Amino acid sequence: MSPLRTTNYALRANQRGFTLIELVIYMGLMSIVVGLFAAILVTIVRIQTQQTSSRQVASELNFIMNTITRDVRNSQALSVTSSTLTITTNEASTTPTIITLADGAVAKKEGTNATSTLSTNRVVADALAFTELSSGTAKAVQIVLTLSFNTSNPTQVFTQTLQTTAAPLKKSD
C-alpha cells in the first residue's frame, strides 16, 4: 500500500487570499441582497394572483350583467321576485326565460331547454337580487349581483358587487 501524499499549499509572498472576515462580510451582503430579491419576487407573485382573481370576477360579472340586461331589453313582459327573474319573449323556444341563483352560480333556463349556468366554477355567486321598478305602465328591473373568486387561498380572495337597471325596449310596429 502506498503512503498518503500530502501537499503543502503555503502562500507565496506574491499570492493573496481572502481572510475569514472578508468572507463573512461577503456572505452577509449576499444574504441581504438575496433576501431583498426574494421579498420582491413574493410581492410580485402576490399582486399577480390578486390581479388574476379581480380580472376573473370583473369579467364574469360584466358578462352576466350584460346577458341579463340584453334579455330584459328584448323581453315582452317581466315577472320579478326577490331572487328570480322570469322573462317572456315573443319566441316560443325561449319563453319563459328564468334567471335565478342556484348553488353559488347564476342559472338561466330558456323555455323547455336545460338549465345552463352563466358563471363558471372559478367564481361563486354570493347574491343575486331583482327589484321591480314601475312607473305607470313602464316596467323596469333593478339587478344586484355579487361575485367572489372561488379560492381557498387568502391572498386571492376578491369580491365585487355590480348594480344596474334594465327595462324592456318598446318595439315599434
ChimeraX attribute file (.defattr): number of C-alpha atoms within 10 A of each C-alpha:
attribute: neighborCount
match mode: 1-to-1
recipient: residues
	/A:1	3
	/A:2	4
	/A:3	5
	/A:4	6
	/A:5	6
	/A:6	6
	/A:7	6
	/A:8	6
	/A:9	6
	/A:10	7
	/A:11	9
	/A:12	7
	/A:13	6
	/A:14	5
	/A:15	7
	/A:16	8
	/A:17	7
	/A:18	7
	/A:19	8
	/A:20	9
	/A:21	9
	/A:22	11
	/A:23	11
	/A:24	11
	/A:25	11
	/A:26	11
	/A:27	12
	/A:28	12
	/A:29	12
	/A:30	12
	/A:31	12
	/A:32	11
	/A:33	12
	/A:34	12
	/A:35	12
	/A:36	12
	/A:37	12
	/A:38	12
	/A:39	11
	/A:40	12
	/A:41	12
	/A:42	12
	/A:43	11
	/A:44	12
	/A:45	11
	/A:46	14
	/A:47	13
	/A:48	13
	/A:49	15
	/A:50	17
	/A:51	14
	/A:52	14
	/A:53	22
	/A:54	18
	/A:55	14
	/A:56	18
	/A:57	26
	/A:58	18
	/A:59	11
	/A:60	17
	/A:61	23
	/A:62	12
	/A:63	14
	/A:64	16
	/A:65	20
	/A:66	14
	/A:67	13
	/A:68	19
	/A:69	20
	/A:70	15
	/A:71	19
	/A:72	25
	/A:73	17
	/A:74	18
	/A:75	23
	/A:76	16
	/A:77	17
	/A:78	19
	/A:79	15
	/A:80	19
	/A:81	12
	/A:82	12
	/A:83	15
	/A:84	17
	/A:85	24
	/A:86	21
	/A:87	25
	/A:88	21
	/A:89	20
	/A:90	12
	/A:91	11
	/A:92	11
	/A:93	12
	/A:94	16
	/A:95	18
	/A:96	22
	/A:97	22
	/A:98	19
	/A:99	25
	/A:100	21
	/A:101	19
	/A:102	13
	/A:103	10
	/A:104	18
	/A:105	21
	/A:106	22
	/A:107	17
	/A:108	21
	/A:109	18
	/A:110	20
	/A:111	18
	/A:112	12
	/A:113	12
	/A:114	9
	/A:115	14
	/A:116	13
	/A:117	17
	/A:118	17
	/A:119	19
	/A:120	14
	/A:121	11
	/A:122	13
	/A:123	21
	/A:124	20
	/A:125	24
	/A:126	17
	/A:127	17
	/A:128	23
	/A:129	19
	/A:130	21
	/A:131	17
	/A:132	17
	/A:133	14
	/A:134	11
	/A:135	7
	/A:136	5
	/A:137	5
	/A:138	10
	/A:139	15
	/A:140	20
	/A:141	22
	/A:142	16
	/A:143	21
	/A:144	16
	/A:145	20
	/A:146	17
	/A:147	25
	/A:148	24
	/A:149	24
	/A:150	20
	/A:151	14
	/A:152	8
	/A:153	9
	/A:154	8
	/A:155	12
	/A:156	20
	/A:157	15
	/A:158	21
	/A:159	18
	/A:160	14
	/A:161	16
	/A:162	14
	/A:163	13
	/A:164	12
	/A:165	16
	/A:166	19
	/A:167	22
	/A:168	20
	/A:169	13
	/A:170	11
	/A:171	8
	/A:172	4
	/A:173	3
